[in-house]
Structures are given as structure tokens and as C-alpha cells.
Amino acid sequence: MDRPALSEHFHFEFRDFDPESIALRIRRPDLTVITGADHVAAALNPQVWH
């Protein structure tokens, strides 16, 4: 089946936040993970999900 990937968005808030610690837990080959001082973003890797 060849179809576009579905898009989902989630937003989580934490009292204590260590972006790198969170990124290490969610990093996968099929995700692109980006960290900032106050956020972690994850998106489907377009080279895997086409």
C-alpha cells in the first residue's frame, strides 16, 4: 500500500525538563528529533516514511 504518512501532533509539559534526556528516550531511526532549550520536537523521517 503506497499512501502518505499520517500526521499526529502531541504536546507534553514538564516541571523539570532535560531536553537531551527526553530526546534519548524517543530517538528512533524513523524519527527526526530536534532539541532546544525549552522543547523537543520529533517528526517522521521522510526518507523512511514516504
Order of alpha helices (4+ residues) and beta strands (2+ residues): alpha-beta-beta
